Structures are given as structure tokens and as C-alpha cells.
Amino acid sequence: MVMMTGISEIQARLTELREEHRDLDQAIARMADSPSANQLQLVRLKKRKLRLRDQIAYWESRLIPDLDA
């Protein structure tokens, strides 16, 4: 994974990840409503959404400054 150091770079990455997460959420909802939905594809989309959520949490944590106590 590419190392990002600037806050603006991290915020831009977060914006991209959140947009992809939202798009996946909408796609999953549409597929779930379809009676002929491919269950394997639906599971894969859900797993991708979970990975995105983990990436979002990681980059959000990078925005929190390290405090040496």
C-alpha cells in the first residue's frame, strides 16, 4: 500500500473510500431486492464492503495525532 503522509491526501483517500462504500451499499441493496440475484456475487460485494469499512477505519485513525503520554 502506498504511504500517505499529508492530511489532505488522507482526507482525499477517505472521500474515495466512502464513496465506493456508499456505491457498494446501493448495489447490494438492489441485488438483495432482486429475486434472481447471484448469491455468490452478493456475498463478494458484502465482503468488499467490509474491507472498505476496515480501510476507512484505518485511514481515520491515521488522522488522529499520536500523543506521547
GROMACS elastic network, one bead per residue, 0.5 to 0.9 nm:
[ bonds ]
;  ai    aj funct       b0    kb
    4     7     6  0.82174   500
    4     9     6  0.63718   500
    4    10     6  0.64991   500
    5     8     6  0.87259   500
    5     9     6  0.71929   500
    5    10     6  0.74714   500
    6     9     6  0.51950   500
    6    10     6  0.63991   500
    6    11     6  0.86888   500
    7    10     6  0.50927   500
    7    11     6  0.61012   500
    7    12     6  0.85376   500
    7    62     6  0.87523   500
    7    63     6  0.68425   500
    8    11     6  0.50291   500
    8    12     6  0.60642   500
    8    13     6  0.85623   500
    9    12     6  0.50861   500
    9    13     6  0.61910   500
    9    14     6  0.85922   500
   10    13     6  0.50566   500
   10    14     6  0.61145   500
   10    15     6  0.86167   500
   10    59     6  0.65296   500
   10    60     6  0.81483   500
   10    62     6  0.79295   500
   10    63     6  0.75305   500
   11    15     6  0.61888   500
   11    16     6  0.87243   500
   11    59     6  0.82196   500
   11    60     6  0.84058   500
   11    63     6  0.83905   500
   12    15     6  0.50988   500
   12    16     6  0.64077   500
   12    17     6  0.87500   500
   13    16     6  0.51197   500
   13    17     6  0.61856   500
   13    18     6  0.85734   500
   13    56     6  0.86625   500
   13    59     6  0.79869   500
   14    17     6  0.50623   500
   14    18     6  0.59893   500
   14    19     6  0.84565   500
   14    55     6  0.85104   500
   14    56     6  0.61067   500
   14    59     6  0.67065   500
   14    60     6  0.75154   500
   15    18     6  0.52113   500
   15    19     6  0.61440   500
   15    20     6  0.86541   500
   16    19     6  0.51992   500
   16    20     6  0.62425   500
   16    21     6  0.85878   500
   17    20     6  0.51357   500
   17    21     6  0.60471   500
   17    22     6  0.85888   500
   17    52     6  0.64414   500
   17    53     6  0.82018   500
   17    55     6  0.76610   500
   17    56     6  0.64639   500
   18    22     6  0.61020   500
   18    23     6  0.85574   500
   18    52     6  0.78947   500
   18    53     6  0.81978   500
   18    56     6  0.71514   500
   19    22     6  0.51149   500
   19    23     6  0.61650   500
   19    24     6  0.85989   500
   20    23     6  0.50323   500
   20    24     6  0.61090   500
   20    25     6  0.85289   500
   20    49     6  0.83878   500
   20    52     6  0.79035   500
   21    24     6  0.51410   500
   21    25     6  0.61460   500
   21    26     6  0.87496   500
   21    48     6  0.85793   500
   21    49     6  0.58286   500
   21    50     6  0.86323   500
   21    52     6  0.62451   500
   21    53     6  0.72622   500
   22    26     6  0.63570   500
   22    27     6  0.87073   500
   22    49     6  0.87611   500
   23    26     6  0.51856   500
   23    27     6  0.62292   500
   23    28     6  0.86137   500
   24    28     6  0.59824   500
   24    29     6  0.84759   500
   24    45     6  0.68351   500
   24    46     6  0.79424   500
   24    48     6  0.81727   500
   24    49     6  0.63900   500
   25    28     6  0.51649   500
   25    29     6  0.62046   500
   25    30     6  0.87290   500
   25    45     6  0.86285   500
   25    46     6  0.82200   500
   25    49     6  0.73439   500
   26    29     6  0.50994   500
   26    30     6  0.62705   500
   26    31     6  0.86559   500
   27    30     6  0.51537   500
   27    31     6  0.61596   500
   27    32     6  0.85302   500
   27    42     6  0.89813   500
   27    45     6  0.82835   500
   28    31     6  0.50785   500
   28    32     6  0.59635   500
   28    33     6  0.85967   500
   28    42     6  0.65042   500
   28    45     6  0.67958   500
   28    46     6  0.71792   500
   29    32     6  0.51293   500
   29    33     6  0.63410   500
   29    34     6  0.88691   500
   30    33     6  0.52938   500
   30    34     6  0.65399   500
   31    34     6  0.51558   500
   31    35     6  0.82171   500
   31    36     6  0.83594   500
   31    37     6  0.55457   500
   31    38     6  0.79111   500
   31    39     6  0.88228   500
   31    42     6  0.69008   500
   32    35     6  0.76172   500
   32    37     6  0.66778   500
   32    39     6  0.87386   500
   32    42     6  0.75630   500
   33    36     6  0.88973   500
   33    37     6  0.79359   500
   34    37     6  0.53141   500
   36    39     6  0.87834   500
   37    40     6  0.88215   500
   37    41     6  0.81280   500
   37    42     6  0.74316   500
   38    41     6  0.54159   500
   38    42     6  0.62514   500
   38    43     6  0.88292   500
   39    43     6  0.61751   500
   39    44     6  0.86102   500
   40    43     6  0.51764   500
   40    44     6  0.62760   500
   40    45     6  0.87161   500
   41    44     6  0.50213   500
   41    45     6  0.61929   500
   41    46     6  0.86354   500
   42    45     6  0.51585   500
   42    46     6  0.62709   500
   42    47     6  0.87298   500
   43    46     6  0.50816   500
   43    47     6  0.62400   500
   43    48     6  0.86398   500
   44    47     6  0.51060   500
   44    48     6  0.61737   500
   44    49     6  0.85814   500
   45    48     6  0.50262   500
   45    49     6  0.61397   500
   45    50     6  0.86912   500
   46    50     6  0.63131   500
   46    51     6  0.87537   500
   47    50     6  0.50589   500
   47    51     6  0.62966   500
   47    52     6  0.86517   500
   48    51     6  0.50755   500
   48    52     6  0.62273   500
   48    53     6  0.86592   500
   49    52     6  0.50554   500
   49    53     6  0.62491   500
   49    54     6  0.87511   500
   50    54     6  0.63222   500
   50    55     6  0.86964   500
   51    54     6  0.50780   500
   51    55     6  0.62491   500
   51    56     6  0.86296   500
   52    56     6  0.60892   500
   52    57     6  0.85805   500
   53    56     6  0.50644   500
   53    57     6  0.62332   500
   53    58     6  0.86420   500
   54    57     6  0.51017   500
   54    58     6  0.61997   500
   54    59     6  0.87784   500
   55    59     6  0.62495   500
   55    60     6  0.84945   500
   56    59     6  0.52993   500
   56    60     6  0.60397   500
   56    61     6  0.85537   500
   57    60     6  0.50832   500
   57    61     6  0.61463   500
   57    62     6  0.87227   500
   58    61     6  0.52004   500
   58    62     6  0.64579   500
   59    63     6  0.67182   500
   60    63     6  0.53237   500
   60    64     6  0.71484   500
   61    64     6  0.53745   500
   61    65     6  0.85064   500
   62    65     6  0.73278   500
   62    66     6  0.88281   500
   64    67     6  0.89639   500
